[in-house]
Amino acid sequence: MLRLIKPSSKGQGTDPPKRRCRSPDLTPDERRLLRQALHNLRFALGGWDVVALVTDLGPQRLHKAARFKNPTGGALVALRVARAAGTTVEHILSGKIAPAGRCPTCGRAQEAGGAR
């Protein structure tokens, strides 16, 4: 006698393991340049809350990427910062941007209210 069995909805364990999508790691120099771009964006927009809103990243993730000691920014953060700043990721990670609070053409220090 033939007996049919309904297959389980869970499968038989042949499904590939679920992986978290991790962005490629950046070199320490690239993370430093990303941190510099984040501080420039914060200076230009007026605060971390605005940067978080524009980049659609959480404030905790932004603070970790922008901290001076051991920044942890990745490619996703670099992409979102580049989009928010209206530039390319290559431009940010190449080091062609001026430090936060400095004029991009002459390098002179600006006041906090001057870049808004």
Biopython code that builds the backbone (N, CA, C, O; Angstrom):
import numpy as np
from Bio.PDB.StructureBuilder import StructureBuilder

atoms = [
    (1, "MET", "N", (0.832, -1.162, 0.000)),
    (1, "MET", "CA", (0.000, 0.000, 0.000)),
    (1, "MET", "C", (0.895, 1.249, 0.000)),
    (1, "MET", "O", (1.880, 1.305, 0.736)),
    (2, "LEU", "N", (0.554, 2.241, -0.819)),
    (2, "LEU", "CA", (1.306, 3.478, -0.940)),
    (2, "LEU", "C", (0.742, 4.509, 0.030)),
    (2, "LEU", "O", (-0.464, 4.753, 0.071)),
    (3, "ARG", "N", (1.609, 5.088, 0.785)),
    (3, "ARG", "CA", (1.183, 6.085, 1.770)),
    (3, "ARG", "C", (1.890, 7.404, 1.453)),
    (3, "ARG", "O", (3.119, 7.436, 1.389)),
    (4, "LEU", "N", (1.149, 8.480, 1.257)),
    (4, "LEU", "CA", (1.703, 9.801, 0.961)),
    (4, "LEU", "C", (1.796, 10.609, 2.246)),
    (4, "LEU", "O", (0.882, 10.623, 3.070)),
    (5, "ILE", "N", (2.925, 11.277, 2.386)),
    (5, "ILE", "CA", (3.153, 12.089, 3.578)),
    (5, "ILE", "C", (3.348, 13.533, 3.141)),
    (5, "ILE", "O", (4.112, 13.822, 2.221)),
    (6, "LYS", "N", (2.657, 14.415, 3.805)),
    (6, "LYS", "CA", (2.772, 15.838, 3.501)),
    (6, "LYS", "C", (4.146, 16.338, 3.941)),
    (6, "LYS", "O", (4.535, 16.126, 5.090)),
    (7, "PRO", "N", (4.900, 17.011, 3.035)),
    (7, "PRO", "CA", (6.225, 17.490, 3.415)),
    (7, "PRO", "C", (6.136, 18.591, 4.464)),
    (7, "PRO", "O", (5.184, 19.371, 4.494)),
    (8, "SER", "N", (7.133, 18.635, 5.307)),
    (8, "SER", "CA", (7.193, 19.633, 6.366)),
    (8, "SER", "C", (7.457, 21.009, 5.763)),
    (8, "SER", "O", (8.179, 21.130, 4.773)),
    (9, "SER", "N", (6.880, 22.030, 6.354)),
    (9, "SER", "CA", (7.094, 23.393, 5.858)),
    (9, "SER", "C", (8.477, 23.919, 6.252)),
    (9, "SER", "O", (8.951, 24.900, 5.679)),
    (10, "LYS", "N", (9.125, 23.276, 7.225)),
    (10, "LYS", "CA", (10.437, 23.715, 7.680)),
    (10, "LYS", "C", (11.562, 23.240, 6.776)),
    (10, "LYS", "O", (12.662, 23.790, 6.834)),
    (11, "GLY", "N", (11.328, 22.263, 5.964)),
    (11, "GLY", "CA", (12.390, 21.710, 5.136)),
    (11, "GLY", "C", (13.141, 20.630, 5.888)),
    (11, "GLY", "O", (12.750, 20.230, 6.985)),
    (12, "GLN", "N", (14.214, 20.169, 5.295)),
    (12, "GLN", "CA", (14.971, 19.079, 5.902)),
    (12, "GLN", "C", (16.367, 19.514, 6.303)),
    (12, "GLN", "O", (17.275, 18.686, 6.381)),
    (13, "GLY", "N", (16.544, 20.756, 6.550)),
    (13, "GLY", "CA", (17.837, 21.242, 6.990)),
    (13, "GLY", "C", (18.803, 21.490, 5.843)),
    (13, "GLY", "O", (20.004, 21.634, 6.073)),
    (14, "THR", "N", (18.311, 21.541, 4.627)),
    (14, "THR", "CA", (19.186, 21.768, 3.486)),
    (14, "THR", "C", (19.259, 23.245, 3.106)),
    (14, "THR", "O", (20.001, 23.612, 2.195)),
    (15, "ASP", "N", (18.508, 24.081, 3.783)),
    (15, "ASP", "CA", (18.539, 25.510, 3.491)),
    (15, "ASP", "C", (19.899, 26.071, 3.886)),
    (15, "ASP", "O", (20.469, 25.664, 4.898)),
    (16, "PRO", "N", (20.419, 26.997, 3.097)),
    (16, "PRO", "CA", (21.701, 27.597, 3.483)),
    (16, "PRO", "C", (21.532, 28.415, 4.760)),
    (16, "PRO", "O", (20.462, 28.973, 4.999)),
    (17, "PRO", "N", (22.567, 28.489, 5.573)),
    (17, "PRO", "CA", (22.446, 29.276, 6.812)),
    (17, "PRO", "C", (22.251, 30.751, 6.489)),
    (17, "PRO", "O", (22.812, 31.279, 5.529)),
    (18, "LYS", "N", (21.447, 31.392, 7.310)),
    (18, "LYS", "CA", (21.209, 32.820, 7.112)),
    (18, "LYS", "C", (22.440, 33.584, 7.571)),
    (18, "LYS", "O", (22.995, 33.322, 8.638)),
    (19, "ARG", "N", (22.856, 34.537, 6.739)),
    (19, "ARG", "CA", (24.019, 35.354, 7.066)),
    (19, "ARG", "C", (23.600, 36.804, 7.167)),
    (19, "ARG", "O", (22.715, 37.270, 6.449)),
    (20, "ARG", "N", (24.240, 37.489, 8.053)),
    (20, "ARG", "CA", (24.019, 38.931, 8.130)),
    (20, "ARG", "C", (24.786, 39.576, 7.001)),
    (20, "ARG", "O", (25.894, 39.158, 6.664)),
    (21, "CYS", "N", (24.199, 40.582, 6.429)),
    (21, "CYS", "CA", (24.869, 41.319, 5.362)),
    (21, "CYS", "C", (25.874, 42.266, 6.008)),
    (21, "CYS", "O", (25.495, 43.222, 6.684)),
    (22, "ARG", "N", (27.138, 41.996, 5.797)),
    (22, "ARG", "CA", (28.179, 42.846, 6.367)),
    (22, "ARG", "C", (28.854, 43.613, 5.245)),
    (22, "ARG", "O", (29.171, 43.058, 4.193)),
    (23, "SER", "N", (29.063, 44.877, 5.483)),
    (23, "SER", "CA", (29.743, 45.684, 4.481)),
    (23, "SER", "C", (31.248, 45.414, 4.562)),
    (23, "SER", "O", (31.765, 45.051, 5.619)),
    (24, "PRO", "N", (31.931, 45.592, 3.454)),
    (24, "PRO", "CA", (33.379, 45.367, 3.476)),
    (24, "PRO", "C", (34.064, 46.311, 4.450)),
    (24, "PRO", "O", (33.652, 47.456, 4.634)),
    (25, "ASP", "N", (35.106, 45.804, 5.061)),
    (25, "ASP", "CA", (35.841, 46.624, 6.017)),
    (25, "ASP", "C", (36.651, 47.689, 5.295)),
    (25, "ASP", "O", (37.129, 47.486, 4.179)),
    (26, "LEU", "N", (36.789, 48.807, 5.949)),
    (26, "LEU", "CA", (37.616, 49.884, 5.437)),
    (26, "LEU", "C", (38.973, 49.840, 6.141)),
    (26, "LEU", "O", (39.091, 49.344, 7.262)),
    (27, "THR", "N", (39.967, 50.356, 5.479)),
    (27, "THR", "CA", (41.294, 50.436, 6.092)),
    (27, "THR", "C", (41.263, 51.512, 7.174)),
    (27, "THR", "O", (40.356, 52.345, 7.186)),
    (28, "PRO", "N", (42.225, 51.507, 8.070)),
    (28, "PRO", "CA", (42.250, 52.553, 9.104)),
    (28, "PRO", "C", (42.305, 53.965, 8.516)),
    (28, "PRO", "O", (41.677, 54.877, 9.054)),
    (29, "ASP", "N", (43.043, 54.159, 7.425)),
    (29, "ASP", "CA", (43.079, 55.480, 6.789)),
    (29, "ASP", "C", (41.719, 55.871, 6.227)),
    (29, "ASP", "O", (41.302, 57.022, 6.351)),
    (30, "GLU", "N", (41.027, 54.917, 5.609)),
    (30, "GLU", "CA", (39.695, 55.202, 5.060)),
    (30, "GLU", "C", (38.700, 55.509, 6.169)),
    (30, "GLU", "O", (37.846, 56.381, 6.009)),
    (31, "ARG", "N", (38.800, 54.800, 7.298)),
    (31, "ARG", "CA", (37.916, 55.097, 8.426)),
    (31, "ARG", "C", (38.189, 56.494, 8.985)),
    (31, "ARG", "O", (37.264, 57.197, 9.390)),
    (32, "ARG", "N", (39.461, 56.890, 9.004)),
    (32, "ARG", "CA", (39.812, 58.231, 9.472)),
    (32, "ARG", "C", (39.227, 59.290, 8.542)),
    (32, "ARG", "O", (38.708, 60.306, 9.003)),
    (33, "LEU", "N", (39.310, 59.053, 7.232)),
    (33, "LEU", "CA", (38.757, 60.001, 6.270)),
    (33, "LEU", "C", (37.232, 60.040, 6.329)),
    (33, "LEU", "O", (36.626, 61.097, 6.152)),
    (34, "LEU", "N", (36.615, 58.886, 6.579)),
    (34, "LEU", "CA", (35.158, 58.844, 6.747)),
    (34, "LEU", "C", (34.758, 59.619, 7.997)),
    (34, "LEU", "O", (33.764, 60.344, 7.988)),
    (35, "ARG", "N", (35.528, 59.470, 9.072)),
    (35, "ARG", "CA", (35.250, 60.224, 10.302)),
    (35, "ARG", "C", (35.342, 61.723, 10.030)),
    (35, "ARG", "O", (34.522, 62.500, 10.519)),
    (36, "GLN", "N", (36.330, 62.117, 9.259)),
    (36, "GLN", "CA", (36.496, 63.530, 8.902)),
    (36, "GLN", "C", (35.304, 64.022, 8.086)),
    (36, "GLN", "O", (34.817, 65.131, 8.304)),
    (37, "ALA", "N", (34.830, 63.195, 7.140)),
    (37, "ALA", "CA", (33.669, 63.578, 6.331)),
    (37, "ALA", "C", (32.411, 63.677, 7.189)),
    (37, "ALA", "O", (31.579, 64.558, 6.972)),
    (38, "LEU", "N", (32.269, 62.775, 8.165)),
    (38, "LEU", "CA", (31.112, 62.835, 9.065)),
    (38, "LEU", "C", (31.122, 64.129, 9.878)),
    (38, "LEU", "O", (30.081, 64.763, 10.050)),
    (39, "HIS", "N", (32.282, 64.515, 10.372)),
    (39, "HIS", "CA", (32.360, 65.760, 11.144)),
    (39, "HIS", "C", (32.101, 66.967, 10.254)),
    (39, "HIS", "O", (31.492, 67.940, 10.699)),
    (40, "ASN", "N", (32.554, 66.920, 9.003)),
    (40, "ASN", "CA", (32.248, 68.011, 8.064)),
    (40, "ASN", "C", (30.738, 68.106, 7.837)),
    (40, "ASN", "O", (30.171, 69.199, 7.825)),
    (41, "LEU", "N", (30.096, 66.951, 7.658)),
    (41, "LEU", "CA", (28.654, 66.937, 7.421)),
    (41, "LEU", "C", (27.899, 67.444, 8.645)),
    (41, "LEU", "O", (26.921, 68.181, 8.510)),
    (42, "ARG", "N", (28.343, 67.056, 9.833)),
    (42, "ARG", "CA", (27.706, 67.550, 11.064)),
    (42, "ARG", "C", (27.876, 69.052, 11.173)),
    (42, "ARG", "O", (26.944, 69.761, 11.554)),
    (43, "PHE", "N", (29.057, 69.539, 10.842)),
    (43, "PHE", "CA", (29.333, 70.976, 10.901)),
    (43, "PHE", "C", (28.461, 71.735, 9.898)),
    (43, "PHE", "O", (27.958, 72.819, 10.196)),
    (44, "ALA", "N", (28.287, 71.152, 8.698)),
    (44, "ALA", "CA", (27.513, 71.821, 7.652)),
    (44, "ALA", "C", (26.014, 71.784, 7.934)),
    (44, "ALA", "O", (25.307, 72.747, 7.638)),
    (45, "LEU", "N", (25.521, 70.684, 8.504)),
    (45, "LEU", "CA", (24.079, 70.539, 8.714)),
    (45, "LEU", "C", (23.614, 71.030, 10.074)),
    (45, "LEU", "O", (22.433, 71.330, 10.249)),
    (46, "GLY", "N", (24.515, 71.117, 11.034)),
    (46, "GLY", "CA", (24.127, 71.685, 12.313)),
    (46, "GLY", "C", (23.972, 70.724, 13.462)),
    (46, "GLY", "O", (23.603, 71.166, 14.549)),
    (47, "GLY", "N", (24.223, 69.451, 13.305)),
    (47, "GLY", "CA", (24.139, 68.534, 14.440)),
    (47, "GLY", "C", (23.987, 67.090, 14.007)),
    (47, "GLY", "O", (23.664, 66.784, 12.859)),
    (48, "TRP", "N", (24.234, 66.206, 14.979)),
    (48, "TRP", "CA", (24.158, 64.769, 14.690)),
    (48, "TRP", "C", (22.738, 64.315, 14.386)),
    (48, "TRP", "O", (22.542, 63.402, 13.584)),
    (49, "ASP", "N", (21.748, 64.936, 15.009)),
    (49, "ASP", "CA", (20.372, 64.514, 14.757)),
    (49, "ASP", "C", (19.973, 64.758, 13.304)),
    (49, "ASP", "O", (19.244, 63.956, 12.720)),
    (50, "VAL", "N", (20.438, 65.845, 12.723)),
    (50, "VAL", "CA", (20.149, 66.142, 11.315)),
    (50, "VAL", "C", (20.908, 65.178, 10.406)),
    (50, "VAL", "O", (20.369, 64.711, 9.402)),
    (51, "VAL", "N", (22.162, 64.879, 10.760)),
    (51, "VAL", "CA", (22.948, 63.925, 9.965)),
    (51, "VAL", "C", (22.294, 62.553, 10.001)),
    (51, "VAL", "O", (22.218, 61.878, 8.975)),
    (52, "ALA", "N", (21.821, 62.133, 11.166)),
    (52, "ALA", "CA", (21.144, 60.841, 11.279)),
    (52, "ALA", "C", (19.881, 60.807, 10.428)),
    (52, "ALA", "O", (19.578, 59.791, 9.803)),
    (53, "LEU", "N", (19.154, 61.896, 10.403)),
    (53, "LEU", "CA", (17.931, 61.966, 9.607)),
    (53, "LEU", "C", (18.238, 61.935, 8.117)),
    (53, "LEU", "O", (17.560, 61.233, 7.367)),
    (54, "VAL", "N", (19.237, 62.676, 7.676)),
    (54, "VAL", "CA", (19.579, 62.758, 6.256)),
    (54, "VAL", "C", (20.184, 61.448, 5.746)),
    (54, "VAL", "O", (19.882, 61.024, 4.631)),
    (55, "THR", "N", (21.031, 60.808, 6.547)),
    (55, "THR", "CA", (21.700, 59.580, 6.113)),
    (55, "THR", "C", (20.870, 58.329, 6.380)),
    (55, "THR", "O", (21.202, 57.252, 5.883)),
    (56, "ASP", "N", (19.807, 58.454, 7.149)),
    (56, "ASP", "CA", (18.962, 57.322, 7.521)),
    (56, "ASP", "C", (19.762, 56.260, 8.276)),
    (56, "ASP", "O", (19.552, 55.061, 8.092)),
    (57, "LEU", "N", (20.674, 56.715, 9.122)),
    (57, "LEU", "CA", (21.456, 55.834, 9.986)),
    (57, "LEU", "C", (21.134, 56.195, 11.433)),
    (57, "LEU", "O", (20.790, 57.337, 11.738)),
    (58, "GLY", "N", (21.247, 55.224, 12.302)),
    (58, "GLY", "CA", (20.986, 55.479, 13.707)),
    (58, "GLY", "C", (22.061, 56.347, 14.331)),
    (58, "GLY", "O", (23.216, 56.311, 13.905)),
    (59, "PRO", "N", (21.690, 57.131, 15.346)),
    (59, "PRO", "CA", (22.671, 58.015, 15.976)),
    (59, "PRO", "C", (23.827, 57.249, 16.613)),
    (59, "PRO", "O", (24.963, 57.724, 16.602)),
    (60, "GLN", "N", (23.549, 56.073, 17.166)),
    (60, "GLN", "CA", (24.614, 55.295, 17.799)),
    (60, "GLN", "C", (25.633, 54.835, 16.752)),
    (60, "GLN", "O", (26.836, 54.850, 17.011)),
    (61, "ARG", "N", (25.160, 54.432, 15.586)),
    (61, "ARG", "CA", (26.060, 54.008, 14.515)),
    (61, "ARG", "C", (26.911, 55.176, 14.019)),
    (61, "ARG", "O", (28.095, 55.013, 13.724)),
    (62, "LEU", "N", (26.299, 56.347, 13.932)),
    (62, "LEU", "CA", (27.049, 57.528, 13.513)),
    (62, "LEU", "C", (28.114, 57.915, 14.537)),
    (62, "LEU", "O", (29.233, 58.271, 14.168)),
    (63, "HIS", "N", (27.768, 57.844, 15.814)),
    (63, "HIS", "CA", (28.732, 58.202, 16.853)),
    (63, "HIS", "C", (29.915, 57.233, 16.852)),
    (63, "HIS", "O", (31.056, 57.645, 17.063)),
    (64, "LYS", "N", (29.647, 55.948, 16.616)),
    (64, "LYS", "CA", (30.742, 54.978, 16.560)),
    (64, "LYS", "C", (31.648, 55.232, 15.361)),
    (64, "LYS", "O", (32.865, 55.063, 15.450)),
    (65, "ALA", "N", (31.062, 55.635, 14.250)),
    (65, "ALA", "CA", (31.861, 55.906, 13.050)),
    (65, "ALA", "C", (32.609, 57.224, 13.160)),
    (65, "ALA", "O", (33.625, 57.411, 12.490)),
    (66, "ALA", "N", (32.129, 58.140, 13.991)),
    (66, "ALA", "CA", (32.729, 59.474, 14.071)),
    (66, "ALA", "C", (33.627, 59.666, 15.282)),
    (66, "ALA", "O", (34.221, 60.733, 15.436)),
    (67, "ARG", "N", (33.741, 58.672, 16.137)),
    (67, "ARG", "CA", (34.587, 58.863, 17.325)),
    (67, "ARG", "C", (36.059, 58.942, 16.927)),
    (67, "ARG", "O", (36.477, 58.340, 15.938)),
    (68, "PHE", "N", (36.829, 59.679, 17.696)),
    (68, "PHE", "CA", (38.235, 59.908, 17.365)),
    (68, "PHE", "C", (39.084, 58.676, 17.633)),
    (68, "PHE", "O", (40.015, 58.393, 16.879)),
    (69, "LYS", "N", (38.779, 57.943, 18.686)),
    (69, "LYS", "CA", (39.561, 56.756, 19.016)),
    (69, "LYS", "C", (38.839, 55.522, 18.471)),
    (69, "LYS", "O", (37.725, 55.212, 18.892)),
    (70, "ASN", "N", (39.472, 54.832, 17.545)),
    (70, "ASN", "CA", (38.961, 53.594, 16.969)),
    (70, "ASN", "C", (37.599, 53.764, 16.288)),
    (70, "ASN", "O", (36.625, 53.151, 16.725)),
    (71, "PRO", "N", (37.504, 54.577, 15.233)),
    (71, "PRO", "CA", (36.236, 54.704, 14.513)),
    (71, "PRO", "C", (35.896, 53.390, 13.810)),
    (71, "PRO", "O", (36.794, 52.668, 13.376)),
    (72, "THR", "N", (34.592, 53.075, 13.697)),
    (72, "THR", "CA", (34.180, 51.780, 13.158)),
    (72, "THR", "C", (33.290, 51.901, 11.921)),
    (72, "THR", "O", (32.484, 51.006, 11.666)),
    (73, "GLY", "N", (33.409, 52.943, 11.174)),
    (73, "GLY", "CA", (32.562, 53.118, 10.000)),
    (73, "GLY", "C", (32.871, 52.102, 8.907)),
    (73, "GLY", "O", (34.013, 51.665, 8.762)),
    (74, "GLY", "N", (31.851, 51.728, 8.139)),
    (74, "GLY", "CA", (32.015, 50.791, 7.047)),
    (74, "GLY", "C", (31.591, 51.398, 5.721)),
    (74, "GLY", "O", (31.356, 52.601, 5.609)),
    (75, "ALA", "N", (31.500, 50.538, 4.727)),
    (75, "ALA", "CA", (31.170, 50.998, 3.377)),
    (75, "ALA", "C", (29.746, 51.566, 3.303)),
    (75, "ALA", "O", (29.503, 52.522, 2.567)),
    (76, "LEU", "N", (28.816, 50.992, 4.052)),
    (76, "LEU", "CA", (27.441, 51.501, 4.037)),
    (76, "LEU", "C", (27.396, 52.932, 4.579)),
    (76, "LEU", "O", (26.727, 53.795, 4.012)),
    (77, "VAL", "N", (28.104, 53.173, 5.665)),
    (77, "VAL", "CA", (28.140, 54.522, 6.236)),
    (77, "VAL", "C", (28.784, 55.488, 5.241)),
    (77, "VAL", "O", (28.320, 56.616, 5.073)),
    (78, "ALA", "N", (29.854, 55.038, 4.583)),
    (78, "ALA", "CA", (30.524, 55.892, 3.596)),
    (78, "ALA", "C", (29.591, 56.229, 2.436)),
    (78, "ALA", "O", (29.574, 57.366, 1.963)),
    (79, "LEU", "N", (28.823, 55.258, 1.981)),
    (79, "LEU", "CA", (27.885, 55.490, 0.885)),
    (79, "LEU", "C", (26.799, 56.479, 1.289)),
    (79, "LEU", "O", (26.477, 57.392, 0.529)),
    (80, "ARG", "N", (26.235, 56.302, 2.478)),
    (80, "ARG", "CA", (25.169, 57.201, 2.935)),
    (80, "ARG", "C", (25.689, 58.618, 3.165)),
    (80, "ARG", "O", (24.995, 59.591, 2.871)),
    (81, "VAL", "N", (26.905, 58.736, 3.688)),
    (81, "VAL", "CA", (27.490, 60.066, 3.911)),
    (81, "VAL", "C", (27.763, 60.742, 2.576)),
    (81, "VAL", "O", (27.528, 61.941, 2.427)),
    (82, "ALA", "N", (28.257, 59.983, 1.607)),
    (82, "ALA", "CA", (28.528, 60.551, 0.286)),
    (82, "ALA", "C", (27.244, 61.049, -0.368)),
    (82, "ALA", "O", (27.225, 62.125, -0.965)),
    (83, "ARG", "N", (26.180, 60.272, -0.257)),
    (83, "ARG", "CA", (24.891, 60.703, -0.826)),
    (83, "ARG", "C", (24.388, 61.957, -0.140)),
    (83, "ARG", "O", (23.900, 62.876, -0.798)),
    (84, "ALA", "N", (24.504, 62.003, 1.181)),
    (84, "ALA", "CA", (24.022, 63.176, 1.924)),
    (84, "ALA", "C", (24.853, 64.412, 1.611)),
    (84, "ALA", "O", (24.331, 65.527, 1.600)),
    (85, "ALA", "N", (26.147, 64.220, 1.357)),
    (85, "ALA", "CA", (27.026, 65.352, 1.072)),
    (85, "ALA", "C", (27.009, 65.744, -0.401)),
    (85, "ALA", "O", (27.577, 66.771, -0.774)),
    (86, "GLY", "N", (26.361, 64.937, -1.243)),
    (86, "GLY", "CA", (26.295, 65.251, -2.665)),
    (86, "GLY", "C", (27.607, 64.999, -3.385)),
    (86, "GLY", "O", (27.947, 65.716, -4.327)),
    (87, "THR", "N", (28.340, 63.995, -2.955)),
    (87, "THR", "CA", (29.617, 63.670, -3.575)),
    (87, "THR", "C", (29.722, 62.154, -3.741)),
    (87, "THR", "O", (28.742, 61.440, -3.531)),
    (88, "THR", "N", (30.885, 61.669, -4.110)),
    (88, "THR", "CA", (31.078, 60.232, -4.308)),
    (88, "THR", "C", (31.856, 59.637, -3.141)),
    (88, "THR", "O", (32.530, 60.348, -2.397)),
    (89, "VAL", "N", (31.750, 58.328, -2.999)),
    (89, "VAL", "CA", (32.500, 57.625, -1.962)),
    (89, "VAL", "C", (34.002, 57.756, -2.226)),
    (89, "VAL", "O", (34.794, 57.908, -1.296)),
    (90, "GLU", "N", (34.379, 57.694, -3.493)),
    (90, "GLU", "CA", (35.798, 57.818, -3.852)),
    (90, "GLU", "C", (36.365, 59.167, -3.413)),
    (90, "GLU", "O", (37.507, 59.250, -2.960)),
    (91, "HIS", "N", (35.565, 60.213, -3.551)),
    (91, "HIS", "CA", (36.007, 61.549, -3.149)),
    (91, "HIS", "C", (36.215, 61.617, -1.642)),
    (91, "HIS", "O", (37.165, 62.239, -1.168)),
    (92, "ILE", "N", (35.329, 60.980, -0.899)),
    (92, "ILE", "CA", (35.451, 60.994, 0.560)),
    (92, "ILE", "C", (36.656, 60.174, 1.011)),
    (92, "ILE", "O", (37.427, 60.618, 1.862)),
    (93, "LEU", "N", (36.823, 58.978, 0.442)),
    (93, "LEU", "CA", (37.875, 58.074, 0.905)),
    (93, "LEU", "C", (39.242, 58.370, 0.294)),
    (93, "LEU", "O", (40.226, 57.717, 0.640)),
    (94, "SER", "N", (39.315, 59.344, -0.608)),
    (94, "SER", "CA", (40.603, 59.681, -1.207)),
    (94, "SER", "C", (41.363, 60.746, -0.413)),
    (94, "SER", "O", (42.557, 60.950, -0.630)),
    (95, "GLY", "N", (40.676, 61.418, 0.498)),
    (95, "GLY", "CA", (41.332, 62.422, 1.318)),
    (95, "GLY", "C", (41.355, 63.798, 0.692)),
    (95, "GLY", "O", (42.176, 64.632, 1.075)),
    (96, "LYS", "N", (40.476, 64.060, -0.262)),
    (96, "LYS", "CA", (40.452, 65.351, -0.941)),
    (96, "LYS", "C", (39.533, 66.359, -0.271)),
    (96, "LYS", "O", (39.285, 67.429, -0.827)),
    (97, "ILE", "N", (39.027, 66.041, 0.906)),
    (97, "ILE", "CA", (38.129, 66.966, 1.589)),
    (97, "ILE", "C", (38.894, 67.680, 2.691)),
    (97, "ILE", "O", (39.860, 67.149, 3.239)),
    (98, "ALA", "N", (38.458, 68.874, 3.006)),
    (98, "ALA", "CA", (39.101, 69.667, 4.053)),
    (98, "ALA", "C", (38.623, 69.178, 5.419)),
    (98, "ALA", "O", (37.509, 68.666, 5.528)),
    (99, "PRO", "N", (39.438, 69.323, 6.456)),
    (99, "PRO", "CA", (39.005, 68.944, 7.800)),
    (99, "PRO", "C", (37.790, 69.753, 8.246)),
    (99, "PRO", "O", (37.534, 70.841, 7.730)),
    (100, "ALA", "N", (37.051, 69.215, 9.201)),
    (100, "ALA", "CA", (35.858, 69.887, 9.720)),
    (100, "ALA", "C", (36.219, 71.254, 10.287)),
    (100, "ALA", "O", (37.199, 71.407, 11.017)),
    (101, "GLY", "N", (35.410, 72.236, 9.934)),
    (101, "GLY", "CA", (35.613, 73.588, 10.435)),
    (101, "GLY", "C", (36.635, 74.392, 9.656)),
    (101, "GLY", "O", (37.050, 75.464, 10.096)),
    (102, "ARG", "N", (37.044, 73.885, 8.504)),
    (102, "ARG", "CA", (38.029, 74.581, 7.669)),
    (102, "ARG", "C", (37.425, 74.872, 6.308)),
    (102, "ARG", "O", (36.583, 74.117, 5.821)),
    (103, "CYS", "N", (37.850, 75.954, 5.701)),
    (103, "CYS", "CA", (37.403, 76.315, 4.362)),
    (103, "CYS", "C", (37.979, 75.299, 3.369)),
    (103, "CYS", "O", (39.173, 75.006, 3.424)),
    (104, "PRO", "N", (37.149, 74.750, 2.457)),
    (104, "PRO", "CA", (37.663, 73.751, 1.524)),
    (104, "PRO", "C", (38.654, 74.306, 0.508)),
    (104, "PRO", "O", (39.422, 73.540, -0.073)),
    (105, "THR", "N", (38.657, 75.605, 0.281)),
    (105, "THR", "CA", (39.573, 76.169, -0.712)),
    (105, "THR", "C", (40.876, 76.677, -0.104)),
    (105, "THR", "O", (41.954, 76.408, -0.635)),
    (106, "CYS", "N", (40.784, 77.412, 1.008)),
    (106, "CYS", "CA", (42.013, 77.997, 1.565)),
    (106, "CYS", "C", (42.486, 77.293, 2.821)),
    (106, "CYS", "O", (43.650, 77.443, 3.194)),
    (107, "GLY", "N", (41.620, 76.520, 3.498)),
    (107, "GLY", "CA", (42.026, 75.804, 4.704)),
    (107, "GLY", "C", (41.923, 76.629, 5.977)),
    (107, "GLY", "O", (42.320, 76.166, 7.047)),
    (108, "ARG", "N", (41.388, 77.856, 5.877)),
    (108, "ARG", "CA", (41.266, 78.725, 7.045)),
    (108, "ARG", "C", (40.144, 78.219, 7.968)),
    (108, "ARG", "O", (39.125, 77.725, 7.484)),
    (109, "ALA", "N", (40.320, 78.336, 9.265)),
    (109, "ALA", "CA", (39.321, 77.903, 10.237)),
    (109, "ALA", "C", (38.074, 78.771, 10.145)),
    (109, "ALA", "O", (38.163, 79.996, 10.062)),
    (110, "GLN", "N", (36.903, 78.120, 10.160)),
    (110, "GLN", "CA", (35.633, 78.830, 10.116)),
    (110, "GLN", "C", (34.996, 78.807, 11.494)),
    (110, "GLN", "O", (35.314, 77.960, 12.328)),
    (111, "GLU", "N", (34.091, 79.751, 11.721)),
    (111, "GLU", "CA", (33.324, 79.749, 12.963)),
    (111, "GLU", "C", (32.214, 78.731, 12.850)),
    (111, "GLU", "O", (31.809, 78.373, 11.743)),
    (112, "ALA", "N", (31.711, 78.255, 13.985)),
    (112, "ALA", "CA", (30.691, 77.208, 13.999)),
    (112, "ALA", "C", (29.422, 77.631, 13.271)),
    (112, "ALA", "O", (28.772, 76.781, 12.663)),
    (113, "GLY", "N", (29.051, 78.866, 13.304)),
    (113, "GLY", "CA", (27.823, 79.317, 12.673)),
    (113, "GLY", "C", (27.987, 79.676, 11.217)),
    (113, "GLY", "O", (26.992, 79.906, 10.531)),
    (114, "GLY", "N", (29.203, 79.732, 10.723)),
    (114, "GLY", "CA", (29.450, 80.191, 9.362)),
    (114, "GLY", "C", (29.124, 79.191, 8.286)),
    (114, "GLY", "O", (28.900, 79.587, 7.142)),
    (115, "ALA", "N", (29.087, 77.911, 8.599)),
    (115, "ALA", "CA", (28.876, 76.893, 7.576)),
    (115, "ALA", "C", (27.423, 76.482, 7.435)),
    (115, "ALA", "O", (27.106, 75.633, 6.602)),
    (116, "ARG", "N", (26.556, 77.048, 8.206)),
    (116, "ARG", "CA", (25.146, 76.634, 8.126)),
    (116, "ARG", "C", (24.572, 77.236, 6.954)),
    (116, "ARG", "O", (23.390, 77.034, 6.672)),
]
sb = StructureBuilder()
sb.init_structure("model")
sb.init_model(0)
sb.init_chain("A")
sb.init_seg("    ")
for serial, (resi, resn, name, xyz) in enumerate(atoms, 1):
    if name == "N":
        sb.init_residue(resn, " ", resi, " ")
    sb.init_atom(name, np.array(xyz, "f"), 0.0, 1.0, " ", f" {name:<3s}", serial, name[0])
structure = sb.get_structure()
